[in-house]
Amino acid sequence: MRTLYLFLDDLRCDDNPGLASALAEGPVLPLYIRDLEADDRPHGAAAWYLHQALQALGDNLRRRDLTLHLRQGDTLATLRELIVDNHIDALFCARGYNPTARSRQQAIAALCKELGIAFRRFAGTLLYEPDSIENKSGEYFKVFTPFYKHCRQHSVRNPCTLPKEHAGVIRPKTAGLKLRDFNLLPHQPNWAKAFRDYWFTGERAVHTHLHSLMRDVVPAYAQQRDQLAASGTSFLSPLLRFGVLSPAQVWHEVSAQCAPDDAEPFLRQLVWREFQYHLLYHRQDLLTANFKSNFDAFPWREDKHALRRWQQGQTGYPVVDAAMRQLWHSGWMHNRARMIVASFLCKHLLLHWKHGADWFMDTLVDADLANNTLGWQWTAGSGADAAPYFRIFNPVTQAERFDPQGEYIHRWVPELRQLKPPHLFAPWDAPAEALSNAGIQLGEHYPHPLVDHRAARQRALDAYDDIKGASPQ
């Protein structure tokens, strides 16, 4: 059987059930389509990472005597052409879960039926299929802890390997594109020039990194993951976003190599990722709609100046500014920092969570529709299982707790490097002598605070009081 394998968010050879099944059936045409009209296509920093992931995938396939065919254009038109011209018998791909992916795969199924070929979708992007997880009432879970407990009662599938021998590659009659033809890399200006210092996609580098996590990160994960200056997080998010690594690979590696008490906090975060996919799968409107409908009446402000100051890391709150500059420089932000800056945007500035979600989708290498959107809703208070709205992060105390030596702030806000804790966390309260000794004049070298914390907090609580009478969904 001649099979076209369509790569989506599964840009890997190891533990790729669909690709393994296709190779077991006969010759395969490995294909990636860059559809410029697709709502879920990666852009910005994620497009940069996509370039690296596709390059690594092409290398991995060549080592297995396979060739990745690249095309750009309408997905259905491209598939129709390749299926007809190359006498394809079946089309395989990984299962998609976001609204755009599900709609696209319904259309692909209809096309395959019209052309009289088989169409199969394979699990592999998630640990658990969303339509297989139900509560006792037969409904989807809306609270994380019972979702987590339910999932932990079910096993995670074992990773698979590709066949050692296969029937070869189908060479299309029409030539494909070169990766550079996708124009995924920025040029003028090259705002991603520093990204290569942080990110990798090669098969060997990925597995070396995964093994190092078992030794250096997972044993201390519960204690270190919130410390902003520590290397206590996994840096796996872009690998999982693009399927360079599967969650099942991570799950079994951690479970096998680490003590159960060490592994559990780490595995819990993998299931949290699942929870966001689970929610979006069952509530496809959540990309734009509030999970809690009472937030539809929330009095969000419009303030382009404040939004720009936040985006540029010029709020006058050092930990917020450090995080936003880390994002711009590296295409990534520490998870604790993501919560701090999101709380600041939504609660200190009263700007809609959609503004933050849009900015993150453009600037994160791990930009993921489910985790990004629902993470923002969680912090804003409008999401499922969200913390109470009145829990408003104080950027000063967050810095004191999670960057006590000021290493994180000093790295990303260099104009404050001569200012030491505790004055570093709230420069506006620092004695004039401390500012002078550090060579800082507020308003010239570093901005005054965009808002006063106490006043902003009270304004947010007053705004929340306006909607408390409405019933959340």
C-alpha positions in Angstrom: 0.0 0.0 0.0 1.3 3.4 -1.0 0.8 5.8 1.9 1.1 9.6 2.2 2.2 10.5 5.7 1.2 14.1 6.6 3.3 15.5 9.4 1.5 18.0 11.7 2.5 18.6 15.3 4.5 15.4 15.4 7.9 16.4 13.8 9.8 13.3 14.9 10.7 9.8 13.9 10.9 8.1 17.3 7.6 7.3 18.9 5.6 8.3 15.9 2.8 5.7 15.7 1.3 7.0 12.4 4.7 7.0 10.6 5.6 3.6 12.0 2.3 2.2 10.7 2.7 3.7 7.3 6.2 2.3 6.9 4.9 -1.1 7.9 2.3 -1.0 5.1 4.6 -0.2 2.2 6.4 2.8 0.5 5.7 6.2 2.1 5.6 9.8 1.0 6.5 11.9 4.1 4.9 15.4 3.7 4.7 18.7 5.5 2.5 21.5 4.1 2.9 25.1 5.2 -0.7 26.4 4.8 -0.6 30.2 5.0 -4.4 30.4 5.4 -4.5 28.1 8.4 -5.5 29.8 11.6 -3.3 27.6 13.7 -0.1 28.0 11.7 3.0 29.0 13.7 4.2 32.5 13.3 6.7 34.9 14.9 9.1 33.1 17.3 7.2 29.8 16.8 7.8 29.9 13.1 11.5 30.3 13.8 11.4 27.1 15.9 9.3 25.3 13.2 12.2 25.9 10.8 14.6 24.2 13.2 12.2 21.4 13.9 11.7 20.7 10.2 15.4 20.8 9.5 16.0 18.3 12.2 13.1 16.1 11.0 14.5 16.1 7.4 17.9 15.0 8.8 16.3 12.3 10.9 14.4 11.0 7.9 17.4 11.0 5.6 19.3 8.8 8.2 16.4 6.3 7.7 16.6 6.5 3.9 13.4 8.7 3.7 12.9 12.2 2.3 10.7 14.9 3.6 8.6 16.5 0.9 7.8 20.2 1.6 4.9 22.1 0.0 3.2 25.4 0.6 -0.3 26.3 -0.2 -3.9 25.2 0.4 -3.8 21.9 2.3 -6.7 20.2 0.5 -5.6 21.2 -3.0 -2.1 20.1 -2.3 -3.2 16.7 -0.9 -5.6 16.2 -3.9 -2.7 16.8 -6.3 -0.3 14.5 -4.6 -2.8 11.7 -4.0 -3.9 11.6 -7.7 -0.5 12.2 -9.3 1.3 9.6 -7.2 -1.3 6.9 -7.0 -1.6 7.1 -3.2 -3.7 4.4 -1.5 -3.9 5.8 2.0 -3.3 9.0 4.0 -2.1 8.8 7.6 -1.5 11.6 10.1 -1.5 12.4 13.8 -4.8 13.3 15.4 -5.4 17.1 15.8 -7.3 18.6 18.8 -7.7 22.3 18.4 -10.7 23.7 16.5 -8.9 24.4 13.3 -7.1 21.1 13.3 -10.3 19.1 13.9 -12.1 21.0 11.1 -9.2 20.5 8.7 -9.1 16.7 9.4 -12.8 16.4 8.8 -12.2 18.0 5.4 -9.3 15.7 4.7 -11.5 12.7 5.6 -14.1 13.9 3.1 -11.4 14.3 0.4 -10.1 10.8 1.0 -13.6 9.3 0.8 -14.2 11.2 -2.4 -10.9 9.9 -3.9 -11.5 6.4 -2.6 -8.5 6.0 -0.4 -8.1 5.1 3.3 -7.7 7.8 5.9 -6.3 7.0 9.4 -5.5 9.3 12.3 -3.2 8.2 15.1 -2.9 9.2 18.8 0.5 10.3 20.0 0.4 14.1 20.6 -1.2 13.6 24.1 -0.9 11.1 26.9 -4.7 10.5 27.0 -7.3 11.0 24.3 -9.7 13.8 25.3 -12.8 11.8 24.4 -11.7 8.9 26.6 -11.6 10.9 29.8 -14.9 11.4 31.6 -16.1 12.1 35.1 -18.7 9.9 36.9 -21.5 11.9 35.2 -20.1 11.1 31.8 -19.0 14.7 31.2 -15.6 16.3 30.8 -13.6 17.4 33.8 -13.6 21.1 34.6 -11.4 21.0 37.7 -7.8 19.8 37.5 -7.3 17.8 40.6 -10.0 15.2 39.9 -8.8 15.2 36.3 -5.3 14.4 37.4 -6.4 11.7 39.8 -8.5 10.1 37.1 -5.7 10.1 34.6 -3.2 8.6 37.0 -5.5 5.6 37.2 -4.9 4.9 33.5 -1.6 3.8 32.0 0.3 5.8 29.3 1.0 3.9 26.1 4.5 2.7 25.5 6.6 4.6 22.9 7.0 2.8 19.6 9.9 2.6 17.2 10.1 2.7 13.4 10.5 -0.6 11.5 14.2 -1.4 11.0 13.4 -2.1 7.3 10.9 -0.5 5.1 9.7 -0.5 1.4 11.2 2.9 0.6 10.1 6.4 -0.2 7.6 7.6 -2.8 9.2 10.3 -4.9 6.6 12.8 -6.0 6.3 13.7 -9.7 6.2 17.4 -8.8 9.3 18.8 -7.0 8.9 20.1 -3.5 10.3 23.2 -1.9 13.4 23.9 0.0 13.0 24.7 3.6 14.3 28.2 3.0 11.3 28.8 0.7 9.0 28.8 3.7 10.6 32.1 4.8 10.2 31.1 8.5 13.4 33.0 9.6 13.4 36.7 10.3 16.0 38.8 8.4 15.7 42.5 8.6 15.9 42.9 11.5 16.9 39.4 12.7 15.2 39.6 16.1 15.8 35.8 16.6 19.6 36.0 16.4 20.1 35.0 20.0 17.6 32.1 19.9 20.2 29.6 18.8 22.0 30.1 22.2 18.9 28.5 23.9 17.2 26.0 21.6 18.0 22.8 19.9 16.0 20.2 17.8 18.5 17.6 16.6 17.7 14.0 17.5 20.9 13.4 19.5 20.7 16.8 21.3 17.0 16.2 22.3 17.7 12.8 23.8 20.9 14.1 25.5 18.8 16.9 27.1 16.1 14.5 28.2 18.6 12.2 29.9 20.2 15.2 31.6 16.8 16.2 33.1 16.7 12.9 35.0 20.0 13.8 36.7 19.9 17.6 37.1 16.2 18.8 37.1 13.6 16.2 38.1 15.1 15.3 41.5 14.9 18.9 42.7 12.0 20.0 40.5 9.5 20.6 43.3 12.0 22.9 45.1 13.5 24.6 42.2 10.9 25.0 39.5 9.6 28.4 40.8 13.0 29.9 41.3 13.5 32.4 38.4 17.3 32.3 38.2 17.7 28.6 38.7 17.8 26.0 35.9 15.0 24.2 37.6 12.6 23.8 34.7 12.6 21.3 31.9 12.7 23.6 28.8 10.7 20.9 27.1 7.7 23.0 26.1 8.8 23.8 22.5 9.8 20.2 21.9 6.4 19.0 23.1 4.6 21.8 21.2 6.0 20.7 17.8 6.2 17.0 18.6 10.0 16.9 18.4 9.5 14.8 21.5 6.3 13.0 22.6 4.8 13.3 26.0 4.8 9.5 26.2 8.6 9.5 25.8 9.0 12.0 28.6 6.5 10.2 30.8 8.2 6.8 30.6 11.7 8.2 30.8 10.9 10.1 34.0 8.9 7.2 35.5 11.7 4.7 34.8 14.7 6.8 35.8 13.5 8.8 38.8 12.3 8.0 42.3 8.5 8.2 42.5 8.5 11.1 45.0 10.8 13.1 42.7 8.9 12.2 39.5 5.4 13.0 40.7 5.6 16.8 40.7 7.1 16.7 37.2 4.5 14.3 35.8 1.8 16.4 37.3 2.9 19.3 35.0 2.6 17.0 32.0 -1.0 16.2 33.0 -1.7 19.9 33.5 -0.7 20.3 29.8 -3.2 17.6 29.0 -5.9 19.4 30.9 -5.7 22.4 28.7 -6.1 20.3 25.5 -8.9 18.5 27.2 -10.8 21.7 27.9 -10.3 23.2 24.5 -11.3 19.9 22.8 -14.7 20.0 24.6 -15.1 23.8 24.5 -13.9 24.9 21.1 -15.1 28.5 21.7 -12.5 29.1 24.5 -10.0 30.6 22.1 -12.0 33.8 22.3 -14.8 33.1 24.9 -14.4 33.2 28.7 -14.9 29.8 30.4 -16.7 31.7 33.2 -19.4 33.6 31.4 -19.7 36.2 34.2 -16.4 37.6 32.9 -18.2 38.7 29.8 -19.3 41.7 31.8 -15.8 42.5 33.2 -14.9 46.2 32.6 -11.6 45.7 30.8 -9.7 48.9 29.9 -8.2 49.9 26.5 -4.8 51.5 27.0 -2.4 51.1 24.0 0.4 53.0 25.9 0.2 50.7 28.9 0.1 47.6 26.7 3.2 48.8 24.8 5.1 49.5 28.0 4.2 46.0 29.2 5.3 44.4 25.9 8.6 46.3 25.9 9.5 45.5 29.5 9.2 49.1 30.6 6.6 48.9 33.4 8.9 50.1 36.2 8.4 46.8 38.0 11.8 45.0 37.7 10.6 41.4 37.8 7.9 42.1 35.2 10.3 43.9 33.0 12.9 41.1 33.4 10.4 38.5 32.3 9.2 40.5 29.3 12.8 41.1 28.1 13.7 37.4 28.6 10.7 36.6 26.3 11.9 39.0 23.6 15.5 37.9 23.8 15.1 34.1 24.0 11.6 33.4 22.8 10.7 31.8 26.1 9.8 32.8 29.6 10.0 31.0 32.9 6.6 29.6 34.0 6.5 31.5 37.3 7.3 34.7 35.4 4.5 34.0 32.9 2.0 34.0 35.8 3.5 37.3 37.2 3.4 39.2 33.9 -0.1 37.8 33.1 -1.4 38.9 36.5 0.1 42.3 36.0 -1.5 42.8 32.6 -4.9 41.6 33.6 -5.2 42.8 37.2 -2.8 45.7 37.6 -3.5 47.2 34.1 -7.0 45.8 33.6 -6.2 44.9 30.0 -8.0 42.0 28.4 -6.3 38.6 28.6 -6.6 38.3 24.8 -3.9 41.1 24.4 -1.5 39.0 26.4 -2.4 35.7 24.7 -1.9 37.3 21.3 1.5 38.7 22.3 2.7 35.4 23.6 1.5 33.6 20.5 3.8 35.9 18.5 6.8 35.9 20.8 7.0 32.4 22.3 8.8 29.6 20.6 6.5 27.2 22.4 3.3 29.1 21.4 0.5 26.6 21.8 -3.2 27.4 21.3 -4.5 25.3 24.2 -1.9 26.0 26.8 -1.4 29.6 25.9 -5.0 30.7 25.7 -6.2 28.7 28.7 -3.2 29.6 30.8 -4.1 33.3 30.2 -7.7 32.6 31.2 -6.5 30.8 34.3 -4.4 33.8 35.5 -7.1 36.3 34.5 -9.6 34.5 36.6 -12.0 33.7 33.7 -10.7 30.2 33.1 -11.5 26.7 34.4 -10.3 25.9 37.9 -8.8 29.4 38.1 -7.4 30.8 41.3 -9.7 33.3 43.0 -9.7 36.7 41.3 -8.6 38.4 44.5 -5.3 36.6 44.4 -3.4 39.4 42.7 0.3 38.9 42.5 2.4 41.6 44.1 5.4 41.9 41.8 7.6 43.1 44.6 6.9 40.2 46.9 7.1 37.7 44.0 10.6 39.0 43.2 11.6 38.8 46.9 10.4 35.2 47.1 11.5 33.8 43.7 14.5 35.9 42.9 15.9 36.7 46.3 19.4 37.5 45.2 18.2 39.5 42.2 20.1 37.3 39.7 17.2 37.1 37.3 16.5 40.8 37.3 20.1 41.7 37.0 20.5 39.5 34.0 17.6 40.8 32.0 17.4 44.5 33.3 21.1 45.5 33.0 20.4 49.1 33.9 19.6 47.9 37.5 22.7 45.7 37.9 24.3 48.0 40.5 21.2 48.2 42.6 21.1 45.4 45.2 18.2 43.7 47.0 16.0 44.7 48.7 16.0 48.1 46.8 16.2 46.2 43.5 12.7 44.9 43.9 11.1 48.3 44.3 13.4 51.1 43.0 10.8 53.8 43.6 11.1 53.2 47.3 14.9 53.0 47.4 16.8 55.8 49.3 18.2 58.5 47.1 21.7 57.5 48.1 21.2 53.8 47.0 19.9 55.0 43.6 22.8 57.5 43.2 25.4 54.8 44.1 23.9 52.6 41.5 24.0 55.3 38.9 20.2 55.3 38.5 17.9 58.3 38.1 14.3 57.1 37.9 12.5 58.4 34.8 15.8 58.6 32.9 17.7 55.3 33.4 14.7 53.2 34.4 11.0 54.1 34.3 8.8 55.1 37.2 6.1 52.4 38.0 3.3 52.4 35.4 0.8 52.0 38.2 0.8 52.0 42.0 0.4 48.4 43.3 -2.1 49.2 46.1 -4.2 51.5 43.9 -4.2 49.0 41.0 -5.1 46.1 43.3 -8.1 48.0 44.7 -9.2 49.0 41.2 -9.1 45.4 40.1 -11.1 44.3 43.1 -13.7 47.0 42.5 -14.0 45.9 38.9 -14.4 42.3 40.0 -17.2 43.4 42.5 -19.1 44.7 39.4 -19.4 41.2 38.0 -19.8 39.1 41.1 -23.5 39.1 40.8 -23.4 37.4 37.4 -23.4 33.6 37.6 -20.3 32.0 36.2 -20.8 29.1 33.7 
